[in-house]
């Protein structure tokens, strides 16, 4: 990035890198629409776009770092240390329990690591400020995606091209081109967050389109975060682009926790019929039996543990529960947090809490729209891990990739006043 200040006009010239812009947009679009592409009938079932793309970019970055290394923040080195410590504990726990396979350990290591590796892809592959130098193009793309999905929604409401038999909140859940409503909700949300980076008042119509798409996707989490997103936008306006102090969030978070505690307690901790609650209860039983390490990688709550039907499920007698059986294990990997509790035990949860704190400390150093952008993505991700394996999916990869890209930004680049002569050339 090349920034020049000229005289009293304070004109800011930001030079855009076309190759970097193309790489960013390609990565973003491929990861965002990976579930829709992979759902196409004529493609091979083994196709996994986010894994293939991430491995390719990581290989490129490895060799690039060997030739021209870039230093990370000290906290990011600590983050890597905690991540590999967590995985090391998972391997040790697996060996101690004797329940998981080598294949399961490798697959789980990758699924846990990949979202964090995507963060470093964003940090290292885009050394310049790719968001600010290409913000107009990026927001045009977001408007186009939201407009296209909104048009498909209107068509589908009249002529059900993508029919659905699922009903939530009194309406028919909409999937459109995606295999699940969660992906439609998340795609809309990512575009809305990008539109919130700059000139929000010019994007109100498209933000409303995104909110309507999320409403018809009928995902509670999406609706909650639409409300949080608009709340933070208003808060940022009152703060005049300064830092959001995390103490400002403690009050609203505490109120939400108190309001929904009965729901949390009944659905996640004590229910005898909720699949997710049974997963959490099983996780705590495992953590208690195999304390302090847990049962180890590849043993509980993950895709690999389900495909091999881990012996831990027989010990928990999950074969008696619908959706937990060998023939129908659809609910066995329904929560990232439950997986963490079972596989890594209490000590692993402490380490994961340390990882979360490091991210919050990194976010606290940013300011204005950049901080808002990273914070809302991080909160969305951390909330999602309670109810799904979010961080192992393309959505977790994309969220952390965008966070990594935004860490290279300064808020001044995205908040130059219209009259100051800002332009991209």
VENBELJO-V332568 format. One record per helix or strand of 3 or more residues. SS is the DSSP state (H for helix, E for strand). FROM is the first residue (numbers start at 1). LEN is the number of residues. If there is no record, write none. Layout:
SS&FROM&LEN, SS&FROM&LEN
This chain:
H&7&3, E&11&4, H&18&15, H&34&5, H&49&19, H&74&24, H&102&24, H&130&4, H&135&24, H&181&15, H&200&18, H&220&20, H&247&13, H&261&10, H&275&15, H&303&5, H&311&5, H&318&3, H&336&29, H&368&20, H&390&3, H&394&13, H&411&4, H&418&3
